[in-house]
Amino acid sequence: MKIPKDRKAPFGVFAKTVEYYPMVSVNIILKNENNEFLWIKRKNNPAKDEWWVPGGRIFNGETIEQGAKAVLEKETGIKGKIVYVSPQYFEEIFSTAEWSNEDRHFYPFSVENVHYLGTAILMKIENSEDVKLDEQSVEYKWSREILSEHPYLKNYFKACQEYL
């Protein structure tokens, strides 16, 4: 299968996948030369308007490492070096009950939850580069602090703690 350049599955395929199966995702903790983490503020659900780490789904036939590099470059314009891939996967279930109709346009209305099996990937860059956000995010910041207390984010950082 050829992976789409925009990293989006055709809507019908995506809609059926979300309706019936969990998706595999990568959650990228990106650290720069100043020991700061990259945070992006999400424009879309899940996690709309929250500070989050870059991340996304991987495609059939794509390794976790290939997917992480591709997702990071698409979402931020940055090419990072993989330091650590957590062998642990976390179950992430986001309820769609509070989402607006606008937020649901990517998902079938019959879907009550968006379900991921996600892992954490620690990546580094030597020189902070200009971040070029894609359409999924509204702003970014570099910070030494963990900007969210969300339990899923806590899991990602805990999984990579030894390598931070």
C-alpha positions as CSV (number, residue, x, y, z in Angstrom):
1,M,0.0,0.0,0.0
2,K,1.2,3.5,-0.8
3,I,1.0,5.8,2.1
4,P,-0.8,9.1,1.2
5,K,1.4,12.1,1.2
6,D,-1.0,14.0,3.5
7,R,-1.0,10.9,5.7
8,K,-4.9,10.7,5.6
9,A,-6.8,7.6,4.7
10,P,-9.8,8.1,2.4
11,F,-12.7,9.1,4.5
12,G,-14.7,5.9,3.9
13,V,-11.8,3.8,5.0
14,F,-11.0,5.9,8.0
15,A,-14.7,6.1,9.0
16,K,-15.1,2.3,9.0
17,T,-11.8,1.8,10.8
18,V,-12.7,4.2,13.6
19,E,-16.2,2.6,13.9
20,Y,-14.9,-0.9,14.3
21,Y,-11.2,-1.0,15.4
22,P,-8.7,0.8,17.7
23,M,-6.0,2.6,15.7
24,V,-2.2,2.4,16.4
25,S,-0.6,5.7,17.1
26,V,2.7,7.2,18.0
27,N,3.1,10.0,20.5
28,I,6.4,11.9,20.1
29,I,8.3,13.5,22.9
30,L,10.6,15.8,21.0
31,K,13.5,17.3,23.0
32,N,15.8,20.1,21.7
33,E,19.3,21.1,22.6
34,N,18.1,23.2,25.5
35,N,16.3,20.2,27.1
36,E,12.9,21.6,26.2
37,F,10.0,19.6,24.9
38,L,7.9,20.6,21.9
39,W,4.2,21.2,22.7
40,I,1.5,21.8,20.2
41,K,-2.0,23.2,20.9
42,R,-4.4,20.9,19.0
43,K,-7.1,22.5,16.8
44,N,-9.2,19.3,16.4
45,N,-10.5,16.5,18.7
46,P,-9.4,14.4,20.3
47,A,-7.7,16.7,22.7
48,K,-8.9,19.9,21.1
49,D,-7.5,23.1,22.6
50,E,-5.1,21.2,24.8
51,W,-1.3,21.2,24.9
52,W,-0.2,17.9,23.5
53,V,2.8,16.2,22.0
54,P,3.0,15.6,18.2
55,G,1.5,12.3,17.2
56,G,-0.6,10.4,14.9
57,R,-1.6,7.1,13.3
58,I,0.7,4.8,11.5
59,F,-0.2,3.0,8.3
60,N,-0.3,-0.6,7.3
61,G,3.3,-1.7,6.4
62,E,4.9,1.2,8.1
63,T,7.2,0.6,11.1
64,I,6.7,2.5,14.3
65,E,10.0,4.3,13.6
66,Q,9.0,5.2,10.0
67,G,5.6,6.4,11.2
68,A,7.1,8.5,14.0
69,K,9.5,10.3,11.7
70,A,6.8,10.9,9.1
71,V,4.2,12.1,11.6
72,L,6.7,14.5,13.2
73,E,7.8,16.0,9.8
74,K,4.2,16.3,8.6
75,E,2.9,18.0,11.8
76,T,5.9,20.2,12.6
77,G,8.2,20.3,9.5
78,I,11.0,18.9,11.8
79,K,13.2,15.9,11.2
80,G,14.1,14.3,14.5
81,K,16.4,11.5,15.6
82,I,14.9,8.6,17.4
83,V,16.4,8.0,20.9
84,Y,13.9,5.5,22.3
85,V,10.8,3.7,21.3
86,S,8.7,2.5,24.3
87,P,7.7,-1.2,24.0
88,Q,4.6,-0.4,26.0
89,Y,1.3,0.5,24.4
90,F,-1.3,2.5,26.2
91,E,-5.0,2.3,25.7
92,E,-6.5,5.7,24.9
93,I,-10.2,6.1,24.6
94,F,-11.6,9.5,23.8
95,S,-15.4,10.0,24.2
96,T,-17.1,11.9,21.4
97,A,-20.1,12.8,23.5
98,E,-19.1,16.4,24.0
99,W,-17.8,17.1,20.5
100,S,-19.5,19.6,18.3
101,N,-20.8,18.7,14.9
102,E,-17.8,20.6,13.5
103,D,-15.5,18.4,15.5
104,R,-17.2,15.3,14.4
105,H,-16.8,15.9,10.6
106,F,-13.8,13.5,10.5
107,Y,-15.8,10.8,12.3
108,P,-19.0,8.9,11.7
109,F,-21.8,10.1,14.0
110,S,-22.3,6.5,15.2
111,V,-18.9,6.5,16.8
112,E,-19.1,7.1,20.6
113,N,-15.4,6.8,21.3
114,V,-12.2,7.2,19.4
115,H,-9.9,4.4,20.5
116,Y,-6.1,4.2,20.1
117,L,-3.4,1.9,21.2
118,G,-0.5,4.4,21.5
119,T,3.1,4.2,22.3
120,A,5.7,6.9,23.2
121,I,8.7,7.7,21.1
122,L,11.5,10.0,22.4
123,M,13.2,12.0,19.6
124,K,15.8,14.7,19.7
125,I,17.0,17.5,17.5
126,E,20.4,19.2,17.8
127,N,19.4,22.6,16.7
128,S,15.9,24.1,17.3
129,E,14.4,24.5,14.0
130,D,11.5,26.7,12.9
131,V,8.3,24.7,13.5
132,K,5.9,24.7,10.6
133,L,2.6,23.5,12.0
134,D,0.1,21.6,9.8
135,E,-3.6,22.3,9.8
136,Q,-4.2,20.2,13.0
137,S,-2.5,22.7,15.4
138,V,-2.8,26.4,16.2
139,E,0.3,27.1,18.1
140,Y,3.4,25.6,19.6
141,K,5.9,26.3,22.4
142,W,9.1,24.8,23.7
143,S,9.1,24.2,27.5
144,R,11.1,22.3,30.1
145,E,7.8,21.7,32.0
146,I,5.2,19.1,31.2
147,L,2.3,21.4,30.2
148,S,-0.5,19.0,30.8
149,E,-1.7,16.7,33.6
150,H,-3.6,14.5,31.2
151,P,-3.1,10.9,32.2
152,Y,-2.3,9.8,28.6
153,L,0.5,12.4,28.4
154,K,1.8,11.3,31.9
155,N,2.0,7.7,30.5
156,Y,4.1,8.8,27.6
157,F,6.6,10.7,29.7
158,K,6.8,8.0,32.3
159,A,7.5,5.4,29.5
160,C,10.5,7.5,28.3
161,Q,11.6,8.8,31.8
162,E,14.8,6.8,31.9
163,Y,16.0,8.4,28.6
164,L,14.9,12.0,29.2
